[in-house]
């Protein structure tokens, strides 16, 4: 079996209700071996609840969770949860640690709790702390750490027993650009080591950079799950960003925009736009690679002075995300209206 299609975690018809709120609604999702699956959705969409269900911190009202162990998918239950969850590292919500403890003390404790071989714990702790560039802080109290440093220690607490699967809830939220980049590089490094990563985030541009697939949840319902390329193809929506030489003022923008529009109007799904912040022309089209090639070919042949062009994954993901969330919100509101009408009749 291709490891990229080997299911490591399977959620079947998973539902979790809190009184009158359905936080997760009939969720079906498969996580493949060796992938980074980005889990996206607005606040209250059900991301953290889903991860808590996998961690057995919450119990579903309906549905089942399967985790692969010893070559087969096994149903998670109260009887086997310790056994099945041993090979998973969890970071759920913001990590809070005793401020008077050091990374060495904390990570040693986590390794012992997870049953990591005691003779190997000291080396393991030192190796993973070195991996995130905090070796000189290994014996410093956590109360002196920045938020980014604490977040790294949180990820290490999920990693210290060397699990093959990581479930990480918003590991980059609230960090400065340097810390986000370091954590992004760490996640890619872990993936290259063969680990499977289920990662929730609000930072679409971060997910666009590292995820093999994205899953979008809204109002507890999974509204999309696929590679970015396949979602783009299904939505028939993409955008080429083009930067031209010698664009200095509004007259240059208008003249270049008119020229581009005249040359490639038939290939575009919407009028071209000029982004003043980035200094690029945005050319919306349906994502067809053949059209992308034709657009660039025509512009070059007509001596448009292109100095840079790209199809931004981050912008594409943002567009697709907003489309799915908007449609989900509309469907949810219609459902609520129907429910209210039924209540009035009753």
N, C-alpha and C positions, 0 to 999 in steps of 0.2 A: 504493500500500500504506500502510495506517495505520502510522505510525512506532512506535506502541506494540506492534505485532505484527511488526515487522521484526526478524528474528533477527540479532544482532550477533556472538554467540559461540554455537557449538553443540558440545556434548559428546555423542559417540555411543559407547555401549557401552564407556566408558572404564574401564580396569582397571589398577591398579598394585599389584604384590606386592613385599614385602621378605622374602626367604627364606620363612618359614612364615606370614607375616602378609599378608593382603590389605587394604591400606590404603584402596583405592578399588575398588569392586566393581560393574562393569557399569553405570556411571553415565551416565544420559541426562539432559541439562539444556540448556535454551535461555535465553539472556539477551537481552532485548529492548532496542531502541534507546531511550535516554532514560529508562530506569527505574533505580530503586535496588532491587537484588535482595539481600535479606538472607540470608546463608548461615549456618545455625545447626546446632549439634551439640555433644555433649560432647567433652572432651579425647580425642584419639585417634580421633575419628570419621572423619577424612579430609579436613577442610576445608583445612588448609595444604597437604597433598599435592595436592589438586585444583588449588589456585592455582599451585603449583610446576609442575604439568604444563602449565597454560596458558602459564606464563612460559617453558616449555621448559628449566627447571632440572632437571626429571626427565623421563624418557621412559616412556610407558605400555607395559605388557606387551601390552595389547590395546586396541582402540578407536581413535577418531579425534577430532581437534579441528579445528573449522572456524571461521575468522574472516572477517568480511565486509570486503572491500577492493575499491574500484572497482566497487561495486554488486553484487558476488556473493560468496557464501561460498566460501572457498578452504581447502583442507586444509593444516594446519600441518605442516611437515616441516623437516628439517635444512637443506634447500636454500633455503627461503623464509622461515625464522623471523625473520631480521633485518628483512625487508621487512614481514611481517605484524604483527610486534610493535611496530613503530615508533609506531603510533597508540594504544598502550596504555601506561598508567603503572602501575607495580607498587610496592606496599609490602607485603612479605611478611616476617612475623615482626618482631621488635623491631629498629628501625633502629639501627645502630652507626656513628658517624662519628668521624673524627679530631678529638680535642678541641681541638687547636690551630688548627683551621680556622674560618673565619667562614661564616655563611649565604651571603654574597655569593660567596665562593670556592667553596664546595661546590656551590651551585646553578648557578653558571656552568659548572663542570666537567660536571655532569649534562646541562646544556643542550647543551654541545659534543658530548658523547658520543652524544646522541640526534639530532644533526644539525640542531638548531634554527638558523635563520639568524643568523650571528654578529653582524650589525649590529643585530639586535633583542634580543640576549641581555641586555644591561645593563638596558634598560627592562623586559623581561619579568621579570627577577629582582626588580627593585624593586617592580613592580606586585603580584606574588603575595605578596611578603613584607609589603607594606602590607595586602593583603587579609586576612591573619591577625593584623594588629595588632602586627607585630614590626619595624617600620621602624627604630625606634631601636636595635634589636639587630643590624642587618644586618651590621655590621662588628665585632661582639663575638665572642670565641672560644666555640665550642660547649661547651667544658668548663665554662663559667659558667652554662649553661642548665638550667632545671628539666626534669623528665621531660616535662611537658606541652608545653613549648616545643620540646624535641627531637622530640616526636611530630608537632608541627605542621610542623617542618622536614622530617621524613620524608615527610609527605603532599605537601609542596611539591616534594620531589625526584621524586615520581611525576608531578607536575603541570607541572613547569617547561617541558617541551617542548610544552605545550598539546595533550595527547592527547584524543581524544573518548571514550576508555574508561579507567576506573580500576578496578584490582583491588587491594583493600585488605584486609589480614589483621589483624584485631583493632586498628584504629587508636585505639580509645578505652579499651582495657584498662589499668587501673592509674592512670588519671587522676583528679584530683579533680573534683567536680561542676561547677565553673566551666569547667575545661578541656574536660570532656565536652560541655558545652552549646556552647562555642565551636566545637568540631569538628563537632557535629551541625549547627549553623547553617552552617558552611562546606560540608558535604556537600550540604545543601539548596540552597545558593547555586550550587554546581557543577551540580547537577541542573537548576536553573532556567536555566543557561547551555546546556543541551542535552546535558550529558555523561551517559554511562551508567556506573553504579557497581555493581560486584560486591563486596559487603561482608560479610566474616565477622565474627562477634562472639559473645561469651558474654552480652552485656548485652541481655537480651530487651526491656527497657523502651525502650532506645535504638532498637532495630530496629523496635519497634512504632510509634514516633513518625515514622519517616522512610521505611520500606520500602514500595514498591508491591506487591511480592510477597515471600514468604519460602520458602526451600527448606531442608528439614531432613534432615540426613544422620546416620546412625548405623551403626556397624560397617562404614563404607564404602559403605553402601547408601542411596540417596535414598528416604526414606520419605514425604515430602510436598513439594509445590511448588504454591503458588497464592497468591491474594490472601488476606489475613486474613479477609475477609468470606466468601469461598468455603470456606475451611477451617473456619470457624465453622459454616457451613451444613451441611457434610459431617459434622462431628463432633456436630452438634446439641447444642452446649454453649456457654453464655454466662452472663453474670452482670450484673445491675443492682446498682449501689451507691447506696444511699439514705441521706442524712443528715437526721435529724429535729430539730426545735426542742425544747429543754428536756429533753434526755436527760442526766440528772445523776448517776444512781446505778443500782444493779442492779435496783431495783424498776421504774424507768422503762424500762430495757432489756427486762425480762421482760414488762411490760405492753404495750409497743409491739410487741415481737416476737409476742406472742399475737394482738394485733389484726391485724397484717399477715398472719400465717399464716391466720387465720380468713377474711380477705377474698380472698386470692389463691392459696390452697393448690392449687387445681386447675390453676393455670398453671405451677407450679414442678416442676422435675425432681428437686430435693433439698430437705431442710429449710432454712429460712433460717438465716443465721449472723450474729453480731454481731462485728465486728472492733474490739477494744478499742484497738488502735494507731491506727487511722484514724478511729474513732468513727462507722463507717457500718454499716448493715445490708446484708448481701450476699444477693441474691435469685437463686439459680441457676435458669435456664430454658433452653429448647432453642435460643435464638437467633432464633426466628421474630419478625420485626419486628412482625407483627400482635399477637402475644402481648405484646411489649414495650409497645406502645401501650395495650393493654387493662389491663395491670398498673398502669401509671402513671395511666390514666384512673380506675380503681377507687379507687386510693389517694387521689387528689385529690378525687374525688366524696365520699369518706367522711371528708373533712376531716383526713386525716393531715397533720401540719405539716411538709411537705417543704421543706427549705431548700437542698438540693443533691441531684442525682442524676447518674449517669453510667454508661456501659458502658465500662469501662476496657480499652483496647486492650492495655496491658501485661499486666494480669491474664489477659485472654483468651488472649494469645499464650503466656503461661507455662503455662496449663492445657492448651492444644492441644499445646505442645511436650512436656510431661511425658507426655501420653497417647501420643504417637507414639514417644517414646523408650522408654517402659515396654513397649509392644507389641514394639518392635524388640529390646529386651533379652530378652524372653521367647522370641521366635522364634529369636534367636541361640543361646540356651542349649539349646533343643530341637535345633537343628542340630548343636551340639557333641556332645550326648548320642548322637545317631544316628551321628555320625562315629566316636566312640569305640567304639560297638558294632560297627561295620563293621571297624575296626582289630583288635578282639579276634577276630572271626570269621576274618579273613585270617591 
